[in-house]
């Protein structure tokens, strides 16, 4: 896989399994779903098993990730967060397996796009949360995956709850819900 595209790993699998669990209970095939930062497309592909594929939008800043999503038959858009998503578009579920690690200058530049959330590690997540609420339908939910290595003081201001977690190596992965 292209080194600029985040290959599925523990965080992707945690998120995938979480989505399977909540969507298998829903039974609603008409959910409008946005997979922000689609990367390999693992989350959008998972959701496509439970809802109408036409209701899925995969978004990524990386043109290669968008190309891969389209090759998998997904509707995909190249955008820096919500820049190219129409203001009128509203979603029932928005997910983001955000780049959440603090900048590490030892990491190769080409992989930083997929892993680094900014100097502190929370900048992209905070920007996403500030924008995402405008794209959420009434009663909709935002799910954001972060790490225990991600500073959470600014993220907690959005009134969140942890809906899934997993300890891996030197960190704990957490899926946060915002509604």
N, C-alpha and C positions, 0 to 999 in steps of 0.2 A: 504494500500500500504506500502511497505517496507520503513522505515524512511530514508534510504540512497538514495532512488529514489525520485527525485523532483516531487511531485504531481502537476498536472496542477493548476495554479492559474492565477491571473490577467495578469501577463506577458505572460504566455503560451497562454491565450485566445487572447490577443492583437496580438501576433505573428501569431497565427492560422488564425485569421480574415484577417490580412495583406496578408498572403500567398494565401488565398482563392481569395482575390481581384485581386492580380497580375496574378495568374495562370488562373483564369476564363477568363481573357482578352487575354491570350497568345494563347491558342488553340494548342500549341505544346506539343504533348504527348511524344516526344523523348528527353526531357530535362534530363540531367544527374544531379542528386541532391544528396547532402550530408547533412545529419542532424547530425551535431557534437553535442555531449552531449545530445543524444536523450532522456534520462530520461524515462518518461512514454511512449514516442513514439508519442505523440500528433501531432507534426509537420509532421513527416514522414507519419503518417496515413492520415493526411489532404492532403498532396501532392499526395498521392496514388490515390486520387479521380480525379486528373487532369492529371497525367502522368503515363506512363508505370511503373508498380511496380518493374520490373526488373532493372530500371534505378535509383532506390533509394538505398542509403547506409546509414544505421543508425549506428552511432559510439558513444561509451561511454566508460569511464574508469571503470565503475561499471559493473561487470559481471552479476548482477541481472537485470540491465537495458537491457543489451544485450539479456539475456534470455527472458525477457518480449517481446522485439521487435521481436525476432524470433518466439515466440508463436503467435504473431499477423501476421505472414507470411511475415515479413520484412527481407531483407538481413541485417545482423547486425554484427559488428566487435567490439571486446574489444581492445581499444587502448587509449593511453594517447595522446590526440590530434592526430597528423598525424603520430605518430611513426610506426604504422602497415599498413598504407595506401600506396600502391605502388606509387612511384614517377611518374610513367607513367600515373596514373589515373588523369583525368581532369574532372571538373564539370562546369555546366552552372550556378548552384545556390548552394551556401554553406550557411547554416544557423547555428547560434549558439546562443541559449538562455543560455548564459554563467553564471556561478556563478559570481556574480558581487558585492557582499557586502564586505566591509572591515571586517577583522577578528574580531570577538567578542568572547572573551574567555568564556563568560557566555553561549554561545550557545553549545549544546551538540555536542561532536566530531562527532557522526554518521551523523548528519544533515549538518555539515560544508562542507562536500564534495560536496553537492548539492547547497549550497548557497554562500560560501565564495570564493571570487576571489583572495585571497592572503591577505597579511598584509594590503595593501592599498585598495584592492578590484579590481584593474585593471590588476594585474599581469598575470592572465590566459588569459584575453582578448588580451593583448598586445602580448603575446607569440603566441596565436592563429592567430592573424593578420599577424605576421611576417612569419608564416608557410603557411597560407592559400593561399596567392597570388601565390605560386608555383603550386597549384592544381586547379587554375581557368583557364577555357578556355578563349580564346580571346573573349571579349564582355560579359563575365560572370559577375555575381554579388555575393558579399558577404553581408549577412545581419546579423548584430550582435545586440542583445538586451542587453541594459545596463540600469542602473538607474541613476537618478540625484545624487545619493549617491556615484556613482563610479567616482573616479578622472578621468578627461578626457584630461588632458594635453598631455599625451603620446599617447592616442588614436587619438586625433585630428591631429597628425603628419601624419596619414595615409590618409589624405584628404577624409573626410567623409561628408555625408549630412544626416540629420534626415528625414526619410521617413514616420514615424508614431510616435505618442506619446500619452500618457495617464497619467493623474494625478490620483494617488491612495494614500490614507492616507497621509504619510509624505514624499512622493517622486514622481518623474515623471519618468515613464518608457519611453524609447526611442528605436526605431529600427533605427540603422545606416546602411547606404548603402556604400559599397566600391566597386569600379570597376576598 
